[in-house]
Amino acid sequence: MSSLVSSVAWVRRGVSVRHPPKYVLDDKELERVSGLARIELEDARIELQRAHEAAKSMGKGAETEGMEDLEVDSDDDEANWVDDDEAMDVDGAPVVEDKDDLSKYNMENYDDDAEPDAIGPFSNIKGLTYYKDNEEDPYITLKEEDDNEREDLEILPTDNVLVISQLDIYVYEESQDNLYVHHDLMLPNFPLCLEWLDFPPASSSSNNDPTKSGFGNYIAVGTLDPEIEIWSLDVVEAMYPNTVLGRPDISKAHIPVPSGSGKKKKKRMKARSTEKAYHVDAVLGLSWNKVQRNLLASASADRTVKLWDLSRDPSMNGEDGSDAGAIRSFDVHKDKVQAVQWNEKNPSVLLTGSYDRTVRTFDSRSPDAGVGAFLGSDVEALRWDPWEEAGFYVSLENGLVLNYDVRNLPSNLETPSPARFTLSAHDGAASALDVNPHIRGCLATGGTDKLVKIWNVADDDSNGKKNVTLVTSRDLGVGKVFSAVFSPDDPLTLAAGGSKAKMQIWDVAANFGARKAFGAKLKEAGKVLREREEKEGGHSGVVGLASDDEGSDEED
């Protein structure tokens, strides 16, 4: 399990399939996965050769050259070797066997390993999954009853689904204050960001879009690898994602790039040259366009922001990666791009934040005409204000949260651009940020000080400025907070994850101060809070995953 939760994503009620099917490895899927496995094996051979060449350029390959010559000489000797027994065998002459001669047993090569017929993790997978289930397998005489398993995997229309960065999928039963793990998926590298989407990506997988409705339940994942994986959340025990955005077959992310002349050992590596069609470094941020549903934006450590068309099959890549790679690449920052988000009110506009201490917003159709601001600290997170088309929030490494109006930002970053208001939110980095989609002016922040804070942003009619007050704060026991996200269904329910590799759900409405601060706004929005009575020894507004120790105590 990963040592921390870097991101949390909600799935609104009624979206998930009630009885999610299991992953089917049929002939079509087998061909797709096996083809990918062959590509990966070929990649390993190419990367090994490139790594050897890179080691030579750093002055580390000289000692292996002699070994290569010896291998070549040994190959020549084997080619010219002649079996003495065959050379002395003459027709018609009696052959006298020597009882002490053991050459026919080839004892000299007895310990040599035989060459396998096939290699790779998928070489014999078809034989293992020949039968669809145990009912069809004639060798299994005790047929299993799957009624209990079907009931355990059932997701009710009143249940929320949550996904944490390790791709552990949770079910939250709000009426019962119950949170449990439904299933999980395996990732090839450390996860950094998540983005939920309902658009079925183009894929040859037979597990893609099982309902054939044009809508689905998917999660896009960015990891330390340059590729973006998209998984279906409605398929259990999946072995491989529905699609992969990027070019793992030609990406240079795993090949060391030497810096310097090679005369001295240097740990620092050169920045990899960027590519227009795919990322070459870790993917740090993702944003799905809810209006143009086939568009996905990604931010990367390679200093670029890329735009992907999910309706194009990524397996149809050409040699140059242009056929099904990213449709646009934006070079608007000078350092790693930490975050990206589409504007829901103006769906062609992107907001990006970077380690170059700047934030920029631009129309994806004309990125050169964008505006921005210099912030003075690295960007941790950013969000458009869903209640104001031109407003956005950005949280920084120094613990500040700033609010800007795009209409007042300059195109030249050297021009001063003061924020509309500034919050000194946390002691340490303000690493999590979200704006409530149900209540106007409700803001959540989380920081490395292990606190999650709820803020109320109200308009001051007397001078037109914003009046910001802290409503409540709480240590949810997740360690340093890296993600805090409001529920898409409940107005004051929030999920948070952090450095302790756990996720907690906080019912903010259990706090009297929060109910008082947002009561009028809830009535204006037509939202009703469910009054909860605190149970004896209960969670007092916080719901987490019950541990084995807690379960054993309850049983006792």
C-alpha positions as CSV (number, residue, x, y, z in Angstrom):
1,M,0.0,0.0,0.0
2,S,1.1,3.5,-0.7
3,S,2.5,5.5,2.2
4,L,0.1,8.4,1.6
5,V,-3.2,9.5,0.0
6,S,-2.3,12.2,-2.6
7,S,-5.7,12.6,-4.1
8,V,-9.4,11.8,-3.4
9,A,-12.3,11.7,-6.0
10,W,-16.0,11.4,-5.4
11,V,-18.5,9.7,-7.7
12,R,-22.0,11.0,-7.3
13,R,-25.0,8.8,-6.4
14,G,-26.7,6.8,-9.1
15,V,-23.8,6.8,-11.5
16,S,-22.2,3.4,-10.5
17,V,-23.6,0.2,-11.9
18,R,-25.6,-1.6,-9.2
19,H,-24.1,-5.0,-9.9
20,P,-20.6,-4.3,-11.3
21,P,-19.4,-7.2,-13.6
22,K,-16.1,-8.9,-13.3
23,Y,-13.3,-8.3,-15.7
24,V,-13.6,-10.5,-18.8
25,L,-10.4,-11.7,-20.5
26,D,-11.9,-12.9,-23.8
27,D,-10.0,-13.4,-27.1
28,K,-10.3,-9.7,-28.0
29,E,-9.0,-8.5,-24.7
30,L,-6.3,-11.1,-24.7
31,E,-5.0,-9.9,-28.0
32,R,-5.0,-6.3,-26.8
33,V,-3.1,-7.1,-23.5
34,S,-0.8,-9.6,-25.1
35,G,0.1,-7.1,-27.8
36,L,0.9,-4.6,-25.2
37,A,3.1,-7.1,-23.3
38,R,5.1,-7.8,-26.5
39,I,5.6,-4.0,-26.8
40,E,6.8,-3.8,-23.2
41,L,9.3,-6.6,-23.7
42,E,10.7,-5.0,-26.8
43,D,10.8,-1.7,-24.8
44,A,12.8,-3.4,-22.1
45,R,15.4,-4.6,-24.7
46,I,15.7,-1.2,-26.3
47,E,15.9,0.6,-22.9
48,L,18.6,-1.8,-21.8
49,Q,20.6,-0.9,-24.9
50,R,20.0,2.8,-24.4
51,A,21.0,2.6,-20.7
52,H,24.2,0.9,-21.7
53,E,25.0,3.6,-24.2
54,A,24.1,6.3,-21.6
55,A,26.5,4.5,-19.1
56,K,29.2,4.7,-21.7
57,S,28.7,8.4,-22.2
58,M,29.1,8.8,-18.5
59,G,32.4,6.9,-18.5
60,K,31.0,3.7,-17.0
61,G,30.8,1.4,-20.0
62,A,34.5,0.9,-20.7
63,E,34.8,-2.1,-18.4
64,T,32.1,-4.0,-20.2
65,E,33.6,-3.7,-23.7
66,G,36.1,-6.5,-23.0
67,M,33.3,-8.8,-21.9
68,E,31.5,-8.1,-25.1
69,D,34.6,-9.1,-27.1
70,L,34.8,-12.4,-25.1
71,E,31.1,-13.1,-25.9
72,V,31.7,-12.5,-29.6
73,D,34.7,-14.8,-29.6
74,S,32.8,-17.5,-27.7
75,D,30.0,-17.3,-30.3
76,D,32.5,-17.8,-33.1
77,D,34.0,-20.8,-31.4
78,E,30.6,-22.4,-31.0
79,A,29.9,-21.8,-34.7
80,N,33.1,-23.6,-35.8
81,W,32.8,-26.5,-33.3
82,V,32.6,-30.0,-34.7
83,D,31.4,-33.1,-32.9
84,D,34.3,-35.5,-32.8
85,D,32.0,-38.5,-32.5
86,E,30.2,-37.5,-35.7
87,A,33.5,-37.0,-37.5
88,M,34.8,-40.4,-36.6
89,D,31.6,-42.2,-37.4
90,V,32.3,-44.2,-40.7
91,D,29.6,-46.2,-42.5
92,G,30.1,-50.0,-42.1
93,A,32.6,-49.8,-39.3
94,P,31.5,-51.3,-36.0
95,V,31.0,-48.9,-33.2
96,V,32.3,-50.0,-29.9
97,E,30.8,-48.2,-26.9
98,D,33.0,-47.3,-24.0
99,K,31.1,-48.0,-20.7
100,D,33.0,-45.3,-19.0
101,D,32.2,-42.6,-21.7
102,L,29.5,-40.3,-20.4
103,S,29.6,-37.8,-23.2
104,K,26.3,-38.9,-24.6
105,Y,24.6,-37.7,-21.5
106,N,26.0,-34.1,-22.1
107,M,27.0,-33.8,-18.4
108,E,29.0,-30.6,-19.1
109,N,25.9,-28.7,-20.0
110,Y,23.7,-30.4,-17.4
111,D,23.3,-27.3,-15.2
112,D,22.5,-25.0,-18.1
113,D,19.0,-23.7,-18.1
114,A,16.8,-24.6,-21.0
115,E,15.4,-21.8,-23.2
116,P,11.7,-21.2,-22.4
117,D,9.3,-21.3,-25.2
118,A,7.6,-18.0,-24.3
119,I,8.4,-15.2,-22.0
120,G,6.4,-12.4,-20.4
121,P,3.6,-12.2,-17.8
122,F,0.9,-13.0,-20.4
123,S,2.6,-15.9,-22.2
124,N,0.3,-18.6,-20.7
125,I,-2.6,-16.5,-19.5
126,K,-5.1,-17.9,-21.9
127,G,-4.8,-21.4,-20.4
128,L,-5.6,-20.0,-17.0
129,T,-8.7,-18.2,-18.1
130,Y,-10.1,-20.6,-20.7
131,Y,-13.4,-20.9,-18.9
132,K,-15.5,-17.9,-18.2
133,D,-16.5,-19.0,-14.7
134,N,-16.5,-22.1,-12.5
135,E,-19.9,-23.2,-13.8
136,E,-18.4,-23.9,-17.2
137,D,-15.3,-25.6,-16.0
138,P,-15.8,-29.4,-16.0
139,Y,-12.9,-30.0,-13.7
140,I,-14.6,-28.1,-10.8
141,T,-17.2,-30.3,-9.4
142,L,-18.1,-28.1,-6.4
143,K,-19.9,-25.2,-7.9
144,E,-19.7,-22.0,-5.8
145,E,-22.8,-20.0,-4.9
146,D,-22.2,-16.4,-6.0
147,D,-25.3,-14.9,-4.4
148,N,-23.4,-13.7,-1.3
149,E,-20.6,-12.3,-3.5
150,R,-23.2,-10.5,-5.7
151,E,-24.8,-9.0,-2.6
152,D,-21.4,-7.9,-1.3
153,L,-20.6,-6.1,-4.5
154,E,-23.9,-4.4,-4.9
155,I,-23.8,-0.6,-5.0
156,L,-27.2,1.0,-4.2
157,P,-28.4,4.2,-5.9
158,T,-28.2,6.0,-2.5
159,D,-24.5,5.1,-2.1
160,N,-21.5,7.3,-2.9
161,V,-18.4,5.9,-4.4
162,L,-15.0,7.4,-3.5
163,V,-11.6,6.7,-5.1
164,I,-8.3,7.4,-3.4
165,S,-5.0,7.8,-5.2
166,Q,-3.9,4.1,-4.7
167,L,-7.1,3.2,-6.7
168,D,-8.9,1.8,-3.6
169,I,-12.6,2.1,-4.4
170,Y,-14.8,2.9,-1.3
171,V,-18.5,2.8,-0.9
172,Y,-20.0,5.4,1.5
173,E,-23.5,4.6,2.9
174,E,-24.5,8.1,4.1
175,S,-27.7,6.9,5.9
176,Q,-25.7,4.3,7.9
177,D,-22.5,6.4,8.3
178,N,-20.7,3.4,6.9
179,L,-17.5,3.4,4.8
180,Y,-16.0,0.3,3.4
181,V,-13.6,-0.9,0.6
182,H,-15.5,-2.2,-2.4
183,H,-12.5,-3.3,-4.6
184,D,-9.1,-2.1,-5.7
185,L,-7.0,-1.8,-8.8
186,M,-3.3,-2.2,-9.3
187,L,-1.1,0.7,-10.6
188,P,2.4,0.4,-12.1
189,N,3.8,3.5,-10.2
190,F,3.1,5.9,-7.4
191,P,-0.2,7.8,-8.0
192,L,-0.2,11.6,-7.9
193,C,-3.6,12.8,-9.1
194,L,-7.1,11.6,-10.0
195,E,-9.9,12.9,-12.1
196,W,-13.4,11.4,-12.5
197,L,-15.1,11.4,-15.9
198,D,-18.2,9.8,-17.5
199,F,-17.0,9.8,-21.1
200,P,-16.1,6.3,-22.4
201,P,-12.6,6.6,-23.8
202,A,-11.9,5.1,-27.2
203,S,-10.5,1.6,-26.6
204,S,-10.5,-1.8,-28.2
205,S,-11.2,-3.3,-24.8
206,S,-14.3,-5.4,-24.6
207,N,-14.7,-4.1,-21.0
208,N,-15.2,-0.5,-22.2
209,D,-18.6,1.1,-21.9
210,P,-20.5,-2.1,-20.9
211,T,-23.9,-0.3,-21.0
212,K,-23.3,1.1,-24.6
213,S,-25.0,4.4,-23.4
214,G,-22.2,6.8,-24.2
215,F,-21.9,7.5,-20.5
216,G,-19.8,5.6,-18.0
217,N,-17.9,5.7,-14.7
218,Y,-14.2,6.2,-15.2
219,I,-11.2,7.5,-13.3
220,A,-8.1,9.0,-14.9
221,V,-4.9,8.6,-13.0
222,G,-1.6,10.5,-13.2
223,T,1.5,8.8,-11.8
224,L,5.2,9.2,-11.7
225,D,5.2,7.7,-15.2
226,P,4.5,10.0,-18.2
227,E,1.4,8.1,-19.2
228,I,-2.2,8.7,-18.1
229,E,-4.2,5.6,-17.3
230,I,-8.1,5.5,-17.5
231,W,-9.8,2.8,-15.6
232,S,-13.5,1.8,-15.5
233,L,-14.9,1.9,-11.9
234,D,-17.8,-0.4,-13.0
235,V,-15.6,-3.4,-13.6
236,V,-14.2,-5.5,-10.7
237,E,-10.9,-7.3,-10.7
238,A,-9.6,-5.4,-13.8
239,M,-6.1,-6.4,-14.9
240,Y,-5.4,-3.5,-17.2
241,P,-6.8,0.0,-17.8
242,N,-9.3,0.8,-20.6
243,T,-6.9,3.1,-22.2
244,V,-3.5,4.7,-21.8
245,L,-2.8,8.2,-23.0
246,G,0.9,8.7,-24.0
247,R,3.6,6.8,-25.8
248,P,5.2,4.2,-23.4
249,D,6.8,2.5,-26.4
250,I,8.8,5.5,-27.3
251,S,8.9,7.6,-24.1
252,K,12.3,8.2,-22.7
253,A,11.2,8.6,-19.1
254,H,13.1,5.5,-17.9
255,I,16.4,6.1,-19.7
256,P,19.0,8.1,-17.8
257,V,20.2,11.3,-19.5
258,P,23.8,12.1,-18.5
259,S,24.8,15.7,-17.6
260,G,28.3,16.9,-18.1
261,S,31.2,15.3,-19.9
262,G,31.2,12.0,-18.1
263,K,34.6,12.7,-16.4
264,K,32.9,13.2,-13.0
265,K,30.0,11.4,-11.5
266,K,26.9,13.7,-11.2
267,K,23.6,12.8,-9.7
268,R,21.8,15.7,-11.4
269,M,20.2,14.8,-14.7
270,K,19.4,17.0,-17.6
271,A,15.8,18.1,-18.2
272,R,14.3,15.8,-20.8
273,S,13.4,17.4,-24.1
274,T,9.6,18.0,-24.4
275,E,7.4,16.3,-27.0
276,K,4.2,17.8,-28.5
277,A,2.3,14.5,-28.7
278,Y,3.0,13.0,-25.2
279,H,4.4,13.8,-21.8
280,V,8.0,12.8,-20.9
281,D,7.8,13.2,-17.1
282,A,5.3,12.7,-14.3
283,V,1.7,13.8,-14.6
284,L,0.9,16.1,-11.7
285,G,-2.6,17.4,-12.5
286,L,-5.7,16.4,-14.5
287,S,-8.9,18.1,-15.4
288,W,-11.9,16.8,-17.4
289,N,-14.1,19.2,-19.4
290,K,-17.7,18.6,-18.3
291,V,-19.1,20.5,-21.4
292,Q,-16.8,19.2,-24.1
293,R,-16.9,15.7,-22.6
294,N,-14.2,14.2,-24.8
295,L,-11.5,16.6,-23.7
296,L,-9.0,16.0,-20.9
297,A,-6.3,18.4,-19.8
298,S,-3.1,17.3,-18.1
299,A,-0.3,19.1,-16.3
300,S,3.2,17.6,-16.1
301,A,6.6,17.9,-14.6
302,D,7.9,18.3,-18.1
303,R,6.6,21.9,-17.9
304,T,3.8,21.4,-20.4
305,V,0.0,21.3,-20.4
306,K,-1.5,18.9,-22.9
307,L,-5.0,18.5,-24.3
308,W,-6.3,15.0,-25.1
309,D,-9.2,13.9,-27.2
310,L,-10.7,10.8,-25.6
311,S,-12.7,9.9,-28.7
312,R,-9.5,8.9,-30.5
313,D,-8.1,5.4,-30.1
314,P,-4.6,5.8,-28.6
315,S,-3.5,2.4,-29.9
316,M,-3.5,3.8,-33.5
317,N,-0.3,5.8,-32.9
318,G,2.0,6.5,-35.7
319,E,5.8,6.3,-35.5
320,D,6.0,9.9,-34.6
321,G,3.3,9.7,-32.0
322,S,1.1,12.3,-33.9
323,D,-1.8,10.1,-34.9
324,A,-3.4,9.6,-31.5
325,G,-1.3,11.6,-29.1
326,A,-2.2,14.9,-27.5
327,I,-4.1,17.3,-29.8
328,R,-2.5,20.4,-28.3
329,S,0.5,21.2,-26.2
330,F,0.9,24.4,-24.3
331,D,4.3,25.8,-23.1
332,V,3.2,28.6,-20.9
333,H,5.3,27.9,-17.8
334,K,9.1,27.7,-17.1
335,D,8.9,25.0,-14.4
336,K,6.9,22.0,-13.4
337,V,3.1,22.5,-13.8
338,Q,1.4,21.5,-10.6
339,A,-2.3,22.0,-11.4
340,V,-4.7,22.6,-14.2
341,Q,-8.5,23.1,-14.3
342,W,-11.2,23.9,-16.9
343,N,-13.6,26.8,-16.4
344,E,-17.1,25.2,-16.2
345,K,-18.8,28.5,-17.2
346,N,-16.4,29.1,-20.1
347,P,-15.4,25.6,-21.2
348,S,-12.6,26.6,-23.6
349,V,-10.6,28.5,-20.8
350,L,-7.9,26.8,-18.8
351,L,-6.3,27.8,-15.4
352,T,-2.8,26.5,-14.7
353,G,-0.4,26.9,-11.8
354,S,3.3,26.1,-11.7
355,Y,6.5,25.8,-9.6
356,D,7.7,28.9,-11.4
357,R,5.5,30.8,-8.9
358,T,3.0,32.0,-11.5
359,V,-0.6,31.3,-12.3
360,R,-1.9,31.7,-15.9
361,T,-5.3,31.5,-17.5
362,F,-5.8,31.3,-21.3
363,D,-8.2,30.2,-24.0
364,S,-7.1,26.8,-25.3
365,R,-7.8,28.1,-28.8
366,S,-5.4,31.0,-28.5
367,P,-3.0,30.4,-25.6
368,D,-0.7,33.3,-26.5
369,A,-3.4,35.8,-25.5
370,G,-3.6,34.6,-21.9
371,V,-3.1,36.6,-18.7
372,G,-1.5,35.7,-15.4
373,A,0.0,36.7,-12.1
374,F,3.3,36.3,-10.2
375,L,2.6,34.8,-6.8
376,G,5.9,34.8,-4.9
377,S,5.6,31.1,-3.9
378,D,5.1,27.7,-5.5
379,V,1.5,26.7,-6.4
380,E,0.0,23.8,-4.5
381,A,-3.6,23.8,-5.7
382,L,-6.1,26.0,-7.6
383,R,-9.9,26.1,-8.2
384,W,-12.3,28.2,-10.3
385,D,-15.1,29.7,-8.3
386,P,-18.2,27.9,-9.6
387,W,-20.4,30.8,-8.5
388,E,-18.3,33.4,-10.4
389,E,-17.1,33.0,-13.9
390,A,-14.1,35.3,-13.7
391,G,-13.0,34.4,-10.1
392,F,-10.6,31.7,-8.9
393,Y,-8.6,30.6,-5.8
394,V,-5.0,29.5,-5.6
395,S,-3.2,28.0,-2.5
396,L,0.5,28.3,-2.1
397,E,3.4,26.6,-0.4
398,N,3.8,29.5,2.1
399,G,0.3,28.7,3.5
400,L,-1.6,31.6,1.8
401,V,-4.8,31.3,-0.2
402,L,-5.3,34.1,-2.8
403,N,-8.4,35.1,-4.7
404,Y,-8.2,36.7,-8.2
405,D,-10.5,38.2,-10.8
406,V,-9.3,37.2,-14.3
407,R,-10.6,40.5,-15.7
408,N,-8.0,42.4,-13.6
409,L,-4.9,40.3,-14.5
410,P,-2.2,41.6,-16.8
411,S,-0.8,39.8,-19.8
412,N,2.7,40.9,-18.7
413,L,3.8,39.1,-15.5
414,E,6.1,41.9,-14.6
415,T,3.1,44.1,-14.0
416,P,1.9,43.9,-10.3
417,S,-1.3,42.0,-9.9
418,P,-2.7,42.2,-6.3
419,A,-5.2,39.7,-5.2
420,R,-8.8,40.7,-4.3
421,F,-8.2,39.1,-0.8
422,T,-5.6,36.9,0.9
423,L,-6.1,34.3,3.6
424,S,-3.3,33.2,5.9
425,A,-4.8,29.8,6.0
426,H,-2.2,27.4,7.3
427,D,1.2,27.1,9.2
428,G,3.0,25.4,6.3
429,A,1.9,24.6,2.8
430,A,-1.8,25.0,1.9
431,S,-1.7,21.7,0.0
432,A,-5.5,21.2,-0.4
433,L,-8.2,23.5,-1.7
434,D,-11.9,23.1,-2.8
435,V,-14.9,25.4,-3.4
436,N,-18.3,24.1,-2.3
437,P,-20.6,23.6,-5.4
438,H,-23.8,23.7,-3.3
439,I,-23.2,26.8,-1.0
440,R,-21.9,30.1,-2.4
441,G,-18.8,31.3,-0.6
442,C,-18.0,28.1,1.3
443,L,-14.3,27.2,1.0
444,A,-12.3,24.3,2.3
445,T,-8.5,24.3,2.8
446,G,-6.1,21.7,4.1
447,G,-2.5,22.0,5.0
448,T,0.7,20.3,6.2
449,D,-0.3,21.5,9.7
450,K,-2.7,18.5,9.6
451,L,-5.8,20.8,9.8
452,V,-8.8,21.0,7.5
453,K,-10.5,24.4,7.7
454,I,-13.9,25.7,6.5
455,W,-14.2,29.4,5.5
456,N,-17.2,31.6,4.8
457,V,-16.7,34.2,2.1
458,A,-19.4,36.9,2.1
459,D,-19.9,40.1,0.2
460,D,-19.7,43.3,2.1
461,D,-22.3,45.6,0.6
462,S,-20.9,48.7,2.2
463,N,-17.6,48.8,0.2
464,G,-18.0,45.9,-2.3
465,K,-15.1,43.9,-0.7
466,K,-15.2,40.3,0.5
467,N,-15.6,39.5,4.1
468,V,-13.9,36.2,5.0
469,T,-14.3,34.4,8.3
470,L,-13.1,31.0,9.6
471,V,-16.1,28.8,10.4
472,T,-14.5,25.7,11.9
473,S,-11.3,23.7,11.7
474,R,-10.4,20.1,12.6
475,D,-7.7,17.6,12.7
476,L,-9.2,14.6,10.9
477,G,-6.4,12.2,11.8
478,V,-5.1,11.8,8.2
479,G,-1.8,13.4,8.9
480,K,-0.6,16.2,6.6
481,V,-3.6,16.9,4.4
482,F,-3.0,16.6,0.7
483,S,-6.6,16.4,-0.6
484,A,-9.9,17.8,0.7
485,V,-13.0,17.6,-1.6
486,F,-16.7,18.4,-1.1
487,S,-19.3,15.8,-1.8
488,P,-21.2,16.2,-5.1
489,D,-24.5,15.3,-3.3
490,D,-24.4,16.5,0.3
491,P,-23.8,20.3,0.8
492,L,-21.6,20.0,3.9
493,T,-19.9,16.6,3.6
494,L,-16.2,16.6,2.8
495,A,-13.6,13.8,2.2
496,A,-9.9,14.3,3.1
497,G,-6.8,12.2,2.7
498,G,-3.2,12.7,3.7
499,S,0.2,11.4,4.8
500,K,-1.2,8.6,7.1
501,A,-2.5,6.7,4.0
502,K,-6.1,7.0,5.2
503,M,-9.2,8.8,4.2
504,Q,-11.9,10.3,6.5
505,I,-15.3,11.8,5.7
506,W,-16.3,14.8,7.7
507,D,-19.9,15.9,8.2
508,V,-19.3,19.6,8.7
509,A,-23.0,20.1,9.4
510,A,-22.5,18.3,12.7
511,N,-20.8,21.5,13.9
512,F,-23.2,24.1,15.3
513,G,-21.1,27.0,14.0
514,A,-21.2,25.6,10.5
515,R,-25.0,25.2,10.5
516,K,-25.4,28.8,11.8
517,A,-23.0,30.3,9.3
518,F,-24.4,28.6,6.3
519,G,-28.1,28.2,7.3
520,A,-29.3,31.2,5.3
521,K,-27.2,30.2,2.2
522,L,-28.6,26.7,2.3
523,K,-32.1,28.0,2.3
524,E,-31.3,30.2,-0.7
525,A,-29.9,27.2,-2.5
526,G,-32.8,25.0,-1.6
527,K,-30.7,22.6,0.3
528,V,-31.8,20.8,3.5
529,L,-29.4,19.5,6.1
530,R,-30.2,16.2,7.8
531,E,-30.0,16.6,11.5
532,R,-27.8,13.9,13.0
533,E,-27.8,12.9,16.7
534,E,-24.4,12.1,18.0
535,K,-24.3,8.4,19.0
536,E,-22.8,7.3,22.3
537,G,-19.2,6.7,21.6
538,G,-19.8,7.7,18.0
539,H,-17.8,9.5,15.4
540,S,-19.1,13.0,16.2
541,G,-19.3,13.9,12.5
542,V,-16.3,12.0,11.2
543,V,-16.6,8.6,9.4
544,G,-13.6,6.5,8.5
545,L,-12.7,3.0,7.6
546,A,-13.1,0.7,10.6
547,S,-9.9,-1.1,11.4
548,D,-9.6,-4.8,12.4
549,D,-9.0,-3.8,16.0
550,E,-12.1,-1.7,16.1
551,G,-14.1,-4.5,14.6
552,S,-12.8,-7.0,17.2
553,D,-13.7,-4.6,20.0
554,E,-17.2,-4.3,18.8
555,E,-17.6,-8.1,18.6
556,D,-16.4,-8.4,22.2
